Amino acid sequence: MTIWRTVFVEAEVDIATLARGLAGALDVGAAQVAAVTDTPDGWPAWVEGYEVVAEIRPACGAARLLATLFLFCDPAAVERVDDRAMMQALADRLGCAVLLPDEADTDPFNYLRFRPGSAADRVSLDPDALDEDPPHVVVLGPARSPAEAAA
């Protein structure tokens, strides 16, 4: 089991819609994707046969869901997934924005925002709001470099 990515989803979508969106974006069969709101007893044994599991929690503000995505296939497969293409496909399928941490950036609060039908943009999130339970997503504006943030 590998935690692949944690993403925010702008709209509140039901778990079946999220599972179908992930299946299409990752090009796997719908029966190989599960979405859950609570970690069931027997985790991870119950996920045998699934390629992807999304554990979702509520969020508020500019996002309605926080989804932690687990991949259960060959760990090397994680490296072969094109994050940008997959997240854009997910945004297109869900019809709403998806926010992914920008791993190429040293600021952990800079995210890539994928909107349906458009290029991704980089945004900065309010770190204090993310500490709330449920996380409150506040987009401060375009992502800033560490030097800009310190100024």
TIDOGU-690156 format. One record per residue (C-alpha): residue number from 1; x, y, z; residue in one letter. Coordinates in steps of 0.25 Angstrom, whole numbers, plus 5000, padded with zeros to 4 digits. Layout:
- num c1 c2 c3 residuo
- NUM X Y Z a
...
end
This chain:
- num c1 c2 c3 residuo
- 1 5000 5000 5000 m
- 2 5006 5013 4996 t
- 3 5000 5027 4999 i
- 4 5000 5033 4986 w
- 5 4995 5047 4987 r
- 6 4986 5056 4996 t
- 7 4977 5065 4988 v
- 8 4966 5076 4990 f
- 9 4954 5075 4982 v
- 10 4946 5088 4980 e
- 11 4932 5083 4979 a
- 12 4925 5073 4988 e
- 13 4924 5060 4980 v
- 14 4918 5047 4984 d
- 15 4928 5035 4986 i
- 16 4923 5028 4974 a
- 17 4925 5040 4965 t
- 18 4939 5042 4971 l
- 19 4942 5027 4969 a
- 20 4938 5027 4954 r
- 21 4946 5040 4952 g
- 22 4958 5034 4958 l
- 23 4956 5021 4949 a
- 24 4955 5029 4937 g
- 25 4967 5038 4940 a
- 26 4976 5026 4943 l
- 27 4970 5018 4932 d
- 28 4967 5006 4941 v
- 29 4954 4998 4942 g
- 30 4943 5005 4951 a
- 31 4942 4992 4959 a
- 32 4957 4994 4963 q
- 33 4954 5007 4970 v
- 34 4948 5009 4984 a
- 35 4945 5022 4991 a
- 36 4941 5022 5006 v
- 37 4938 5032 5016 t
- 38 4943 5024 5028 d
- 39 4954 5014 5028 t
- 40 4947 5001 5030 p
- 41 4951 4990 5040 d
- 42 4961 4981 5034 g
- 43 4969 4992 5026 w
- 44 4976 4989 5018 p
- 45 4972 4974 5016 a
- 46 4958 4978 5011 w
- 47 4964 4986 4999 v
- 48 4970 4973 4992 e
- 49 4967 4974 4978 g
- 50 4966 4989 4977 y
- 51 4976 4997 4970 e
- 52 4973 5011 4976 v
- 53 4966 5014 4989 v
- 54 4961 5029 4992 a
- 55 4959 5032 5007 e
- 56 4951 5045 5007 i
- 57 4948 5055 5018 r
- 58 4940 5068 5017 p
- 59 4947 5081 5015 a
- 60 4942 5095 5015 c
- 61 4945 5108 5008 g
- 62 4950 5107 4994 a
- 63 4949 5092 4994 a
- 64 4939 5082 4999 r
- 65 4947 5069 5000 l
- 66 4960 5065 5004 l
- 67 4964 5052 4997 a
- 68 4976 5043 5001 t
- 69 4979 5034 4990 l
- 70 4985 5020 4992 f
- 71 4991 5012 4981 l
- 72 4992 4997 4983 f
- 73 4999 4993 4970 c
- 74 5014 4991 4968 d
- 75 5020 5003 4975 p
- 76 5028 5006 4963 a
- 77 5015 5009 4956 a
- 78 5014 5021 4965 v
- 79 5026 5027 4958 e
- 80 5020 5025 4944 r
- 81 5007 5033 4947 v
- 82 5008 5046 4940 d
- 83 5002 5055 4952 d
- 84 4998 5067 4943 r
- 85 4991 5059 4933 a
- 86 4984 5050 4943 m
- 87 4979 5062 4951 m
- 88 4975 5070 4939 q
- 89 4967 5058 4935 a
- 90 4961 5057 4948 l
- 91 4957 5071 4948 a
- 92 4951 5070 4935 d
- 93 4943 5057 4939 r
- 94 4938 5063 4952 l
- 95 4935 5077 4946 g
- 96 4942 5085 4957 c
- 97 4956 5089 4961 a
- 98 4965 5079 4968 v
- 99 4977 5084 4976 l
- 100 4990 5077 4977 l
- 101 5002 5080 4986 p
- 102 5013 5086 4977 d
- 103 5024 5076 4980 e
- 104 5034 5084 4971 a
- 105 5033 5096 4981 d
- 106 5039 5097 4994 t
- 107 5027 5104 5000 d
- 108 5018 5093 5005 p
- 109 5006 5102 5004 f
- 110 5008 5105 4989 n
- 111 4998 5096 4981 y
- 112 4995 5093 4966 l
- 113 4980 5096 4963 r
- 114 4975 5088 4952 f
- 115 4962 5094 4946 r
- 116 4953 5087 4936 p
- 117 4957 5090 4921 g
- 118 4968 5100 4925 s
- 119 4983 5099 4928 a
- 120 4987 5098 4943 a
- 121 4991 5110 4951 d
- 122 5000 5111 4963 r
- 123 4993 5116 4976 v
- 124 4997 5119 4990 s
- 125 4988 5114 5002 l
- 126 4986 5120 5016 d
- 127 4994 5110 5025 p
- 128 4987 5114 5037 d
- 129 4973 5111 5031 a
- 130 4978 5097 5027 l
- 131 4981 5094 5042 d
- 132 4966 5095 5045 e
- 133 4957 5082 5046 d
- 134 4952 5080 5036 p
- 135 4962 5087 5027 p
- 136 4958 5101 5022 h
- 137 4964 5104 5009 v
- 138 4967 5118 5006 v
- 139 4974 5122 4993 v
- 140 4982 5134 4996 l
- 141 4985 5136 4981 g
- 142 4996 5132 4971 p
- 143 5007 5124 4978 a
- 144 5019 5132 4983 r
- 145 5033 5128 4984 s
- 146 5039 5127 4998 p
- 147 5047 5140 4996 a
- 148 5033 5147 4993 e
- 149 5026 5141 5005 a
- 150 5037 5146 5014 a
- 151 5036 5160 5009 a
end
